[in-house]
């Protein structure tokens, strides 16, 4: 497997684990119970922040990829950055806005039309 493919897989894995820990309940609500037990302590707060948690998840993934400290440090930041970019793409909320124009009734020869 080439280095780019391995990096892409590591970014996806970093995003997946971070998303599981920060935003999901997990199988049998294990992650939910863990977050609840950790509460408002430092680690509990960390598990509520995707960006913060991605740094720690990426550190582990970078350790697997890297052969020296410089490679580890660059991989660490790049993996976390990639996971944050993915989270930004998939976590966009859907915003429903009202139409600024009021509804109007138009009269046509064959009946009324609501616009």
C-alpha distance (Angstrom), angle and dihedral (degrees) to the residues before:
residue distance angle dihedral
X1 . . .
X2 3.79 . .
X3 3.79 123.7 .
X4 3.83 95.6 -107.7
X5 3.78 92.9 52.8
X6 3.79 90.2 48.3
X7 3.81 90.1 49.8
X8 3.82 92.6 50.0
X9 3.80 90.3 49.3
X10 3.81 90.0 49.0
X11 3.83 91.3 51.0
X12 3.81 90.8 50.2
X13 3.80 91.5 46.7
X14 3.81 91.3 48.1
X15 3.80 90.7 50.6
X16 3.81 92.8 46.6
X17 3.80 96.6 49.9
X18 3.80 92.5 42.5
X19 3.80 92.1 48.3
X20 3.81 90.6 48.6
X21 3.80 92.5 51.5
X22 3.81 97.3 41.3
X23 3.80 104.4 35.5
X24 3.78 113.3 18.1
X25 3.79 136.9 69.5
X26 3.79 93.7 -134.8
X27 3.76 128.2 -144.7
X28 3.81 111.2 -33.5
X29 3.83 88.1 -0.5
X30 3.82 90.6 -75.6
X31 3.82 94.4 142.4
X32 3.81 92.1 44.2
X33 3.81 91.3 53.3
X34 3.80 91.2 46.2
X35 3.82 92.0 52.1
X36 3.81 90.7 46.9
X37 3.81 91.5 49.7
X38 3.79 92.0 49.5
X39 3.82 89.0 52.2
X40 3.79 120.0 167.8
X41 3.78 95.8 -18.6
X42 3.80 120.5 116.6
X43 3.81 94.5 -92.1
X44 3.80 91.4 45.8
X45 3.80 90.8 52.5
X46 3.80 89.2 47.1
X47 3.80 91.0 56.7
X48 3.81 90.4 56.1
X49 3.81 94.1 56.5
X50 3.81 115.3 73.9
X51 3.81 94.6 -166.5
X52 3.81 93.6 49.3
X53 3.78 93.8 44.7
X54 3.81 92.3 48.0
X55 3.81 89.3 63.4
X56 3.80 91.0 59.0
X57 3.79 94.3 42.4
X58 3.80 91.0 47.7
X59 3.80 91.1 50.1
X60 3.80 89.9 62.3
X61 3.81 93.4 44.7
X62 3.81 91.3 47.8
X63 3.79 90.1 52.6
X64 3.82 88.4 60.9
X65 3.82 92.5 49.0
X66 3.79 101.9 40.7
X67 3.78 129.7 85.7
X68 3.82 96.7 -175.6
X69 3.80 139.3 20.0
X70 3.81 97.0 -97.3
X71 3.80 92.1 50.8
X72 3.81 89.9 46.5
X73 3.83 93.1 50.7
X74 3.80 93.6 47.5
X75 3.82 92.5 44.1
X76 3.80 90.7 47.3
X77 3.79 93.7 55.9
X78 3.82 94.1 38.9
X79 3.82 93.0 50.9
X80 3.79 92.1 48.4
X81 3.80 90.6 46.2
X82 3.80 91.5 49.5
X83 3.80 91.4 49.5
X84 3.81 90.9 49.2
X85 3.81 90.6 50.0
X86 3.80 90.8 51.2
X87 3.79 91.2 47.8
X88 3.79 89.6 51.8
X89 3.79 90.3 52.6
X90 3.79 97.0 48.8
X91 3.79 100.6 33.5
X92 3.79 98.4 59.7
X93 3.79 108.6 131.5
X94 3.76 119.2 -128.6
X95 3.79 109.0 -117.4
X96 3.78 118.6 -158.4
X97 3.77 113.6 -160.3
X98 3.77 130.9 -172.8
X99 3.75 118.4 -108.9
X100 3.82 105.6 -105.7
X101 3.80 90.5 -139.7
X102 3.79 116.6 77.7
X103 3.79 118.1 -123.3
X104 3.76 112.6 -91.4
X105 3.75 132.8 -164.4
X106 3.75 116.3 -135.1
X107 3.73 122.6 -161.8
X108 3.75 116.2 -137.2
X109 3.72 129.9 174.4
X110 3.80 93.9 -106.2
X111 3.81 98.1 43.9
X112 3.78 145.3 -59.2
X113 3.78 122.4 -49.7
X114 3.79 122.9 -158.4
X115 3.79 114.5 -144.7
